[in-house]
Amino acid sequence: MLDNIAASLSANVALRALQAIFAVIVLGTDAYSVHVFRGHVVNEEFVFGNFTDYLGVPDAWSFLLFCSGWTILGVIFLVVAGIHYAGHRIIGYLSVAVETIALLSWLAGFVAVAVNIGTTDCPAEEHGCGAITAATVFGGLEWLLFVMTTLLTTKLVFNAPRRTSKAEATTSTPGPEMTTV
């Protein structure tokens, strides 16, 4: 069954379309959260003096923005590679590499943002926390989509029959039936 799904062009394009849509949703909700987030000042008093620090947007939110922007470019590559260069070995390996990097970056991104929800980085009274929660949920769904497509792409690339190139076909060594006595 996985072979049929992996080889199906319409299933591949549908999964890539979902990945692109979810990436745009994460991009929009995360960018809104970064825009609306109001940093706050933290005053700490010590015996030897006071310390004032300004806490801005958490870095994990910006990483999730990077993941969604990078995913849009990656999905464009994967769609073009899947349609036009499906039989090429190097493009297949590059597709597996892009899928794996996207899979790992989405895992790191949505987990890092999920850790911030409900803490002092994203208190309940902040306006951007509802949107960042939605971005985290869609980031998790995006990760699940990349789990599926990474498995399908890996199975398709590594289980595909190997084609011989023209150079290998012309310079092949004679087999036992071709030897002269």
HELIX and SHEET records of a PDB file:
HELIX    1   1 LEU A    2  ALA A    7  1                                   6    
HELIX    2   2 LEU A    9  VAL A   36  1                                  28    
HELIX    3   3 ASP A   59  HIS A   84  1                                  26    
HELIX    4   4 ARG A   89  ASN A  116  1                                  28    
HELIX    5   5 CYS A  129  PHE A  158  1                                  30    
HELIX    6   6 LYS A  166  THR A  170  1                                   5    
HELIX    7   7 PRO A  176  MET A  178  5                                   3    
SHEET    1   A 2 HIS A  40  PHE A  46  0                                        
SHEET    2   A 2 GLY A  49  LEU A  55 -1                                        
END                                                                             
